[in-house]
Amino acid sequence: MGAGLGSLSFAFAWSVAFVTGFISLSCEVLWYRAFSVGSGGAPPAFGMMLGFYLLGIAGGAAAARRVCRGAASAGDARFLAPLGAFVLAANALSYLVVPALARTVTAAPWQAALPLVAVAAGSLGAILPLASHFGVAPDDCAGSRVSLIFAGNIAGAAIGTLLTGYLLMDLWPLRDIALLMAALGGAAAAAVFSRSSLPRNRRLAALSACGAFMIAAGAARGVLFDGLWERLTFRRDFAEGRRFVSVRENRNDVVCVAADLRVYGGGLYDGALSTGLLDDVNNVWRAYALAAYVRSPREVLVIGMSGGAWSQVIAHLPGVERVTIVEINPGYLDVIAAHPQVAGLLRNPRVQIAIDDGRRWLRRHPDRTFDLIVQNTSQHWRAHSTHLLAREHLELAKSRLRPGGCFYFNTTDSPEVQATGLATFAHAGLLWNFMLLSDTPIMADEARFRGVLRSFRIEGRPVLDFGQPGEQEAFEAAVAKSLKLVPRGDIEARSAGAKVITDDNMASEWAPAGHP
């Protein structure tokens, strides 16, 4: 670091390192949330973002080295100006990363925004070596003091990750947390400039710049973050008039509802708030179809609730006595409560909802067994999808089935997922993209199914009103689709050569097809 100047007190240098660590890792949490949604949950998103982040840190540290060499000739506090400038620039650039990403993905692949991360991280990367240079005198204690400053930076980073990732993201929307980080960064830059011995007019100008940045960040927040989740979710299909009617952010994810009642979770379509068959926008016929193959499932487990439409149908299947729903994101409870089509699910005495990971819940409840397990989870290629698609999970679910029980899950047309189902259960059938698995033969009872569907009621209201135009046609269409069960032999032919997904190979997540 050259001839350490010690022109910044050690305690103040430690504080700058701590605050910078807090802000930098908090921003990284926010950036990853935005990149995760903007990429549609693509598995490489975190690794690529982290790589560009570290590249920027390295570049910023190299730039700081040049500043330190130039400042080695005297103990002049004017050289604190570069530190203040880096702090201010780092926070200004960090504040702009998410809005810039949101606009980038409407015209280009999400990867095109990764250099923005490197540029912002570059300024962040310069702060720690500069703080050490100006805060540590060249004496016998230099080594220990530098290590303490680095420890302060690490402590700030750890606290920022925990506080922002686990608390603030449950309390505030992303744009408010970003503004808080900008305000903290602006205040830190102002504190550094105030310690410098710049001429009075230049110091006042620097302090004014810090104040102007904080005011501008707050004033421009509405414009910069306008349509944030719509842009990140719809990407190249975004249009100015296409807006969500509700957005719920928490530390788990972002849940958005469009005007047409379609639900989007984490940047991808996640169902619709509809249980009707006449205008079946979410193909909920696949839930009703269970009545053709599973007779009187008393105990049902549903893994993945989303907007609750499927669970609402399943809770009203003939013979159902108890439905246990496991959903990892509590934000869906707010969505369901706000929409009368599915709100009754929360009041149904036969329904129990657990906020947990599905696989973990199964492991924690070895005493629970079921006649039917339904798993309507997201796209097979999304990050962490292996957790609920691997053979190990299917075998766990199989061990919780009663004799003759069925496992019904969304394969999202993945040959690997279908091959995994075939490798786990003796009997299988496919209804469009949903696989019905059992260790006993799977047979449809058409006559019974027609009777059940014709008289199906949800909360006392008939699903089909045959006195209305189109209802009879909707009934016949649902019956026809529900009885088109693709047999095991055809599924084997479709998935020939596909890998069986395991916890080790993560075959579906890294398949080349399907990513946005």
NUDO-668808 format. One line per 10 residues: number of its first residue (from 1); their letters; for each residue x, y, z of C-alpha. Coordinates in steps of 0.02 Angstrom, whole numbers, plus 32768, in hexadecimal, padded with zeros to 4 digits. Layout:
BEGIN
NUM	A	X Y Z ~ ...
// end
This chain:
BEGIN
1	MGAGLGSLSF	8000 8000 8000 ~ 8093 8077 7FF5 ~ 80BC 80E7 8088 ~ 801C 80DA 80E9 ~ 7FE5 8189 8112 ~ 7F79 8171 81A9 ~ 7F1C 8212 8177 ~ 7E77 81BB 819F ~ 7E5F 817F 8251 ~ 7E61 80C4 8265
11	AFAWSVAFVT	7DB4 80C2 82B3 ~ 7D6C 8126 8224 ~ 7DC3 80B9 81A2 ~ 7D7A 801F 81F8 ~ 7CCD 806F 81F4 ~ 7CDC 8094 813A ~ 7D10 7FE0 8119 ~ 7C7F 7F9E 8182 ~ 7BFB 800C 8130 ~ 7C40 7FE5 8083
21	GFISLSCEVL	7C37 7F2B 80A6 ~ 7B85 7F3D 80E4 ~ 7B4F 7F9E 804A ~ 7BAC 7F33 7FCB ~ 7B65 7E8C 8005 ~ 7AB7 7ED8 801D ~ 7ABE 7F15 7F6A ~ 7AF7 7E6B 7F30 ~ 7A5D 7E1E 7F82 ~ 79EF 7E9C 7F27
31	WYRAFSVGSG	7A4A 7E80 7E82 ~ 7A36 7DC5 7E8D ~ 797C 7DD5 7EAE ~ 796D 7E40 7E11 ~ 79DB 7DCD 7DA8 ~ 797E 7D35 7DE5 ~ 78D7 7D7D 7DAF ~ 791F 7DCA 7D10 ~ 796A 7D23 7CDC ~ 78CF 7CC1 7D08
41	GAPPAFGMML	792D 7C63 7D8F ~ 79B6 7C26 7D1B ~ 7A34 7BBC 7D7E ~ 7ACF 7C17 7D39 ~ 7A8E 7CC2 7D71 ~ 7ADD 7CC5 7E1D ~ 7B85 7C7F 7DE7 ~ 7B94 7CF6 7D55 ~ 7B60 7D8C 7DBC ~ 7BDC 7D5D 7E43
51	GFYLLGIAGG	7C66 7D49 7DC3 ~ 7C4B 7DF8 7D7D ~ 7C3D 7E3C 7E2E ~ 7CE8 7DF2 7E5D ~ 7D32 7E2D 7DB9 ~ 7CFA 7EDE 7DE2 ~ 7D3F 7ED1 7E94 ~ 7DE9 7E9F 7E4D ~ 7DE6 7F2E 7DCF ~ 7DB9 7FAC 7E56
61	AAAARRVCRG	7E44 7F6F 7EC6 ~ 7EC0 7F84 7E37 ~ 7E84 8036 7E1D ~ 7E97 8059 7ED7 ~ 7F4C 801F 7ECE ~ 7F75 80AA 7E54 ~ 7F23 812A 7EC5 ~ 7F84 80EB 7F5B ~ 8029 80F7 7EFD ~ 8004 81A9 7ECB
71	AASAGDARFL	7FDC 81D7 7F7F ~ 807A 818E 7FCA ~ 80E0 822D 7FD0 ~ 808D 8289 8060 ~ 800F 8279 80EB ~ 7F96 82EF 8098 ~ 7EDE 82D1 80BE ~ 7EB3 8317 8013 ~ 7ED1 8267 7FD8 ~ 7E32 8232 8033
81	APLGAFVLAA	7DD6 827E 7FA0 ~ 7DF2 81E2 7F33 ~ 7DAA 8176 7FBD ~ 7D11 81E4 7FCC ~ 7CFE 81E5 7F0F ~ 7D05 8127 7F07 ~ 7C84 8118 7F92 ~ 7C0F 8191 7F3A ~ 7C27 8144 7E8E ~ 7C14 8093 7ED1
91	NALSYLVVPA	7B6C 80BA 7F1F ~ 7B2B 811E 7E8C ~ 7B56 8091 7E15 ~ 7B14 800C 7E8B ~ 7A6E 8067 7E97 ~ 7A5D 8064 7DD9 ~ 7A83 7FAB 7DBD ~ 79D3 7F69 7DD9 ~ 7978 7FEF 7D72 ~ 79F8 7FD9 7CE7
101	LARTVTAAPW	79E0 7F1C 7CE9 ~ 7923 7F31 7CE0 ~ 7933 7F99 7C43 ~ 79B9 7F2B 7BF7 ~ 7952 7E8B 7BFC ~ 78C5 7EDC 7B99 ~ 7939 7EE6 7B02 ~ 79C7 7E6A 7B1E ~ 79F3 7DCA 7B7D ~ 7A0A 7DDF 7C38
111	QAALPLVAVA	7AC3 7DB6 7C27 ~ 7ADB 7E5D 7BCE ~ 7AC4 7EB6 7C74 ~ 7B4F 7E58 7CCE ~ 7BD5 7EDC 7CA4 ~ 7B6D 7F58 7D0A ~ 7B92 7EED 7DA3 ~ 7C4D 7EF1 7D7E ~ 7C4E 7FAE 7D6B ~ 7BF0 7FCB 7E0E
121	AGSLGAILPL	7C58 7F4A 7E6B ~ 7CF7 7F9A 7E28 ~ 7CD8 8038 7E8B ~ 7CA9 7FD1 7F24 ~ 7D4A 7F6E 7F11 ~ 7DB5 8009 7F1D ~ 7D72 8041 7FC5 ~ 7DBD 7FBD 8037 ~ 7E74 7FD2 7FFF ~ 7E62 8090 8002
131	ASHFGVAPDD	7E18 808D 80B1 ~ 7EA7 801E 80EB ~ 7F28 808E 8098 ~ 7EEA 812E 80E7 ~ 7EBC 80E2 818F ~ 7F57 807D 81BB ~ 7FFD 80CD 81EA ~ 809E 8076 81B2 ~ 80D4 8035 825D ~ 80E8 7F8F 82B4
141	CAGSRVSLIF	802B 7F7C 82C6 ~ 8004 7F96 820D ~ 7FE5 7EDE 81E9 ~ 7F6B 7EC3 8278 ~ 7F0E 7F65 8252 ~ 7EFA 7F39 819B ~ 7EB5 7E90 81CE ~ 7E3B 7EE5 8244 ~ 7DFF 7F58 81BA ~ 7DE5 7EC0 814A
151	AGNIAGAAIG	7D8A 7E6A 81D9 ~ 7D19 7F03 81E8 ~ 7CF1 7EF8 812F ~ 7CC8 7E40 8140 ~ 7C5B 7E62 81D8 ~ 7BFC 7EE8 817A ~ 7BE5 7E72 80E6 ~ 7BA3 7DE6 8155 ~ 7B2C 7E58 81B2 ~ 7AF2 7EA6 810E
161	TLLTGYLLMD	7ACA 7DFB 80C6 ~ 7A69 7DC5 8160 ~ 7A10 7E69 8185 ~ 79E2 7E90 80D1 ~ 79C3 7DDE 8095 ~ 7961 7DA1 812B ~ 790F 7E3B 8176 ~ 7906 7ED2 8103 ~ 78CB 7E6C 806D ~ 7839 7E2F 80D7
171	LWPLRDIALL	780D 7EE0 810B ~ 782D 7F52 8076 ~ 7826 7F48 7FB9 ~ 78CA 7F3E 7F5C ~ 78C5 7FF2 7F21 ~ 78BA 8033 7FD5 ~ 794B 7FC8 800D ~ 79B1 8006 7F78 ~ 798C 80B9 7FAA ~ 79C2 8095 805D
181	MAALGGAAAA	7A69 8052 801D ~ 7A7E 80EB 7FB0 ~ 7A5D 815D 8045 ~ 7ADA 80FE 80B1 ~ 7B5B 8106 8026 ~ 7B3F 81BF 800A ~ 7B52 81E1 80C4 ~ 7BF2 8179 80CB ~ 7C3B 81D9 8038 ~ 7C0E 827F 808B
191	AVFSRSSLPR	7C62 8248 812C ~ 7D03 8220 80CD ~ 7D02 82C5 806E ~ 7CE6 8323 8111 ~ 7D88 82D9 8156 ~ 7DF0 830D 80C0 ~ 7E57 83AC 80B9 ~ 7E16 83DF 8010 ~ 7E05 849B 7FFA ~ 7D65 84D8 8047
201	NRRLAALSAC	7D0B 84F6 7FA3 ~ 7D3A 844B 7F5E ~ 7D08 83F4 7FFF ~ 7C60 844C 7FFE ~ 7C4A 841B 7F48 ~ 7C6F 8365 7F73 ~ 7BF6 8368 8006 ~ 7B72 83B9 7F97 ~ 7B8B 832E 7F18 ~ 7B69 82AD 7F9F
211	GAFMIAAGAA	7ACB 8308 7FD4 ~ 7A94 831D 7F20 ~ 7AAC 8263 7F01 ~ 7A40 8232 7F95 ~ 79B7 82AE 7F64 ~ 79BD 8278 7EAE ~ 79B7 81BF 7EDF ~ 7918 81DD 7F41 ~ 78C8 824E 7EBE ~ 78EF 81DA 7E2E
221	RGVLFDGLWE	78BC 813B 7E87 ~ 780E 813A 7E3B ~ 7850 814D 7D8A ~ 78E4 80D9 7D9C ~ 7881 804B 7DEA ~ 77E1 8067 7D87 ~ 77A0 7FC1 7D45 ~ 7835 7F66 7D92 ~ 77E5 7EBC 7DA9 ~ 7782 7EC6 7D07
231	RLTFRRDFAE	7821 7EE8 7CA4 ~ 7883 7E5F 7CFC ~ 77F6 7DE0 7CEB ~ 77B9 7E00 7C3A ~ 7863 7E32 7BF7 ~ 7857 7E47 7B39 ~ 7799 7E34 7B42 ~ 778B 7ECB 7BB4 ~ 7716 7F57 7B7E ~ 76F6 7FFA 7BDA
241	GRRFVSVREN	763F 7FD0 7BF9 ~ 7664 7F23 7C3C ~ 7666 7F39 7CF8 ~ 7649 7EC9 7D8E ~ 75B4 7EED 7DFD ~ 7612 7EB0 7E97 ~ 76C5 7E8B 7EC7 ~ 76FC 7E34 7F66 ~ 77B4 7E32 7F8F ~ 7804 7DD3 801B
251	RNDVVCVAAD	78A8 7D7D 803E ~ 786C 7CDF 7FE5 ~ 7840 7D2B 7F3D ~ 77D0 7DA3 7EDF ~ 771A 7D74 7EBC ~ 76BC 7DDC 7E3C ~ 7608 7DD6 7E00 ~ 75D5 7E19 7D55 ~ 752E 7E65 7D27 ~ 74F9 7DC1 7CD5
261	LRVYGGGLYD	7519 7D69 7D7D ~ 75B2 7D0F 7D3F ~ 7633 7CF9 7DC8 ~ 76EF 7D0E 7DAE ~ 776D 7CD1 7E2D ~ 7825 7CFB 7E20 ~ 7815 7D3B 7D6F ~ 77B1 7CAB 7D22 ~ 76FC 7C7A 7D0A ~ 76C0 7C1D 7DA3
271	GALSTGLLDD	7608 7BFA 7D83 ~ 7568 7C5D 7D88 ~ 74E5 7C86 7E0B ~ 745E 7C23 7DB4 ~ 7404 7B7E 7DD5 ~ 738D 7B8A 7D42 ~ 7387 7B14 7CAD ~ 732D 7B87 7C33 ~ 73C0 7BFD 7C1E ~ 7448 7B89 7C5B
281	VNNVWRAYAL	74DC 7BFF 7C50 ~ 7549 7B97 7CC6 ~ 7516 7AE8 7C88 ~ 74CD 7AC0 7D30 ~ 7474 7A2D 7CDE ~ 7510 79CC 7D0E ~ 74DC 79DD 7DC5 ~ 742A 79A7 7DA4 ~ 746D 7913 7D40 ~ 74A9 78C2 7DE1
291	AAYVRSPREV	73F5 788E 7E02 ~ 7400 7819 7D6B ~ 7493 77B6 7DB1 ~ 7498 77CA 7E6F ~ 7400 7791 7ECE ~ 73DC 77E6 7F74 ~ 748A 7824 7FA7 ~ 746C 7845 805F ~ 7518 788C 8088 ~ 7567 7900 8007
301	LVIGMSGGAW	760D 795B 8007 ~ 7627 79F0 7F92 ~ 76D9 7A2E 7F79 ~ 76D9 7ADC 7F2C ~ 763B 7B43 7F44 ~ 765B 7BDF 7EDA ~ 75B6 7C3C 7EC3 ~ 7552 7BAE 7F0E ~ 74E1 7B80 7E7A ~ 751C 7ACC 7E71
311	SQVIAHLPGV	7513 7AB7 7F2D ~ 7463 7AFC 7F2C ~ 742D 7A78 7EAF ~ 7488 79EA 7F07 ~ 743C 7A19 7FAF ~ 7390 79FA 7F62 ~ 73B3 7952 7F0F ~ 733A 78CB 7F48 ~ 7376 786E 7FE3 ~ 73FA 78EC 8018
321	ERVTIVEINP	7402 78FD 80D4 ~ 74A2 795F 80EC ~ 7516 79C1 807A ~ 75C3 79F2 80B6 ~ 7612 7A7B 804C ~ 76CC 7AA2 8054 ~ 76FF 7B47 8008 ~ 77A9 7B98 801E ~ 7775 7C4D 7FFC ~ 76FA 7C9B 8078
331	GYLDVIAAHP	76D9 7D27 7FFB ~ 765B 7CB6 7FA3 ~ 75ED 7CBA 803E ~ 75D3 7D74 8025 ~ 75AB 7D5A 7F6D ~ 752B 7CD3 7F94 ~ 74D9 7D39 801F ~ 74C0 7DCB 7FA7 ~ 7462 7D68 7F21 ~ 73B6 7D1C 7F44
341	QVAGLLRNPR	73CF 7C92 7EC1 ~ 744A 7C3C 7F35 ~ 743B 7C97 7FDD ~ 73CD 7C0D 8024 ~ 7463 7B9B 8023 ~ 74A5 7BF8 80BB ~ 7401 7BDC 8119 ~ 73E7 7B25 80EB ~ 73F2 7ABB 818A ~ 7430 7A26 8124
351	VQIAIDDGRR	74C7 7A88 80E6 ~ 7569 7A9F 8147 ~ 75F1 7B0F 80FE ~ 76A7 7B00 8131 ~ 7728 7B82 80FB ~ 77BD 7B13 80DB ~ 7826 7ABF 8057 ~ 77C8 7A28 8013 ~ 7856 79AC 801D ~ 7889 79E6 80CA
361	WLRRHPDRTF	77D5 79D9 8107 ~ 77CB 7924 80CB ~ 786B 78F9 8127 ~ 782C 794C 81C6 ~ 7787 78EE 81C4 ~ 77B1 7836 81AA ~ 770F 7805 8200 ~ 769F 7856 817D ~ 7660 77ED 80EB ~ 75EF 781D 805C
371	DLIVQNTSQH	757C 77D5 7FD9 ~ 75AF 785C 7F5F ~ 7643 78D2 7F51 ~ 7633 7961 7ED3 ~ 76CB 79C8 7EA5 ~ 76A9 7A59 7E2F ~ 7754 7AA9 7E33 ~ 77AA 7B1C 7DB9 ~ 7812 7B05 7D1C ~ 788B 7A74 7D20
381	WRAHSTHLLA	7922 7ADE 7CEF ~ 7913 7B64 7D76 ~ 7997 7B73 7DFC ~ 7979 7AF7 7E8A ~ 78F5 7A95 7E2A ~ 795C 79F7 7E42 ~ 792C 79FD 7EF9 ~ 787A 79C9 7ECD ~ 7899 7966 7E2D ~ 792C 78F5 7E59
391	REHLELAKSR	7915 783B 7E6F ~ 7940 784E 7F27 ~ 78A9 78BF 7F40 ~ 7834 7851 7EDD ~ 786B 77BA 7F43 ~ 784B 781E 7FE2 ~ 779C 784B 7FA5 ~ 777E 7796 7F73 ~ 77A9 775C 8023 ~ 771D 77CC 8065
401	LRPGGCFYFN	7696 7783 7FF5 ~ 7618 7708 8038 ~ 75FA 7665 7FD8 ~ 75AE 7693 7F30 ~ 75DC 774A 7F48 ~ 760B 77BE 7EB7 ~ 768D 7844 7E9B ~ 7657 78C9 7E1C ~ 76D6 794B 7DE9 ~ 7700 79CC 7D65
411	TTDSPEVQAT	778B 7996 7CEF ~ 7782 7A37 7C88 ~ 77A2 79C7 7BF0 ~ 7851 7996 7C27 ~ 788B 78EC 7BE7 ~ 7903 78E4 7C7B ~ 7877 78FF 7CF8 ~ 780B 787C 7CA3 ~ 789A 77FF 7C9F ~ 78B2 781C 7D59
421	GLATFAHAGL	77FC 77F6 7D7C ~ 7806 7757 7D15 ~ 78A1 7720 7D74 ~ 784B 7737 7E1C ~ 779C 76EE 7E07 ~ 775C 764E 7DB6 ~ 76C5 769E 7D63 ~ 76B9 7745 7D0B ~ 764A 77AE 7C9C ~ 7657 785D 7C54
431	LWNFMLLSDT	75CD 78DF 7C4A ~ 7617 7964 7BD8 ~ 76AE 7994 7C43 ~ 7674 794A 7CE9 ~ 76B0 789D 7D19 ~ 7645 7827 7D80 ~ 76AE 77A4 7DD9 ~ 7681 770F 7E45 ~ 76B9 7661 7E74 ~ 760E 761E 7E44
441	PIMADEARFR	75BC 7624 7D96 ~ 7571 76CC 7D66 ~ 74C4 76BE 7D1B ~ 7443 7742 7CEC ~ 738C 7733 7D20 ~ 7336 779C 7C9C ~ 7284 7785 7CD8 ~ 72AF 77B5 7D89 ~ 7319 7848 7D4F ~ 728C 788D 7CE4
451	GVLRSFRIEG	7218 7888 7D79 ~ 7295 78D8 7DEE ~ 72C2 7964 7D76 ~ 720D 7987 7D47 ~ 71DF 79A3 7DFE ~ 7284 79ED 7E3A ~ 726E 7A79 7EB7 ~ 72EA 7AEE 7F09 ~ 72AD 7B3F 7FAA ~ 71FD 7B0E 7F7A
461	RPVLDFGQPG	7204 7B60 7ECE ~ 71FB 7AF1 7E32 ~ 7296 7AF8 7DC5 ~ 722C 7AE3 7D28 ~ 7185 7B36 7D06 ~ 713D 7AD3 7C76 ~ 70B9 7B56 7C59 ~ 713E 7BCF 7C1B ~ 7187 7BD1 7B6B ~ 7227 7B6F 7B55
471	EQEAFEAAVA	721E 7B11 7BFB ~ 71EE 7A69 7BAC ~ 727C 7A7B 7B2F ~ 72F5 7AA5 7BBC ~ 72BC 7A0A 7C19 ~ 72D7 7997 7B84 ~ 7381 79E5 7B5F ~ 73BA 79CA 7C13 ~ 7380 7916 7C0F ~ 73D7 78F3 7B69
481	KSLKLVPRGD	747C 793D 7BA1 ~ 7475 78E8 7C4A ~ 7460 783C 7BFD ~ 74F3 784E 7B84 ~ 7571 77FC 7BF8 ~ 7612 77D7 7B9B ~ 7647 7725 7BCD ~ 76EE 76F7 7C17 ~ 7731 76AD 7B75 ~ 7717 774E 7B16
491	IEARSAGAKV	7769 77B2 7BA1 ~ 77FF 773E 7B9A ~ 780E 775D 7AE0 ~ 7803 7819 7AF8 ~ 7887 781C 7B7E ~ 78FD 779C 7B33 ~ 79B2 77CB 7B57 ~ 7984 7850 7BD8 ~ 79E4 7854 7C7C ~ 7992 7827 7D20
501	ITDDNMASEW	79A0 78C3 7D8D ~ 79FE 78AE 7E30 ~ 7A3A 7926 7EB5 ~ 7AE8 7911 7E6D ~ 7ACE 792D 7DB3 ~ 7A47 79B6 7DB9 ~ 7A1D 797D 7D08 ~ 7982 79E7 7CED ~ 79CB 7A8C 7D2A ~ 7A5D 7A89 7CB2
511	APAGHP	7A03 7A47 7C19 ~ 7A24 7ABC 7B85 ~ 796D 7ACA 7B53 ~ 78E8 7B32 7BA8 ~ 7949 7BC3 7BF3 ~ 7908 7C72 7BCA
// end
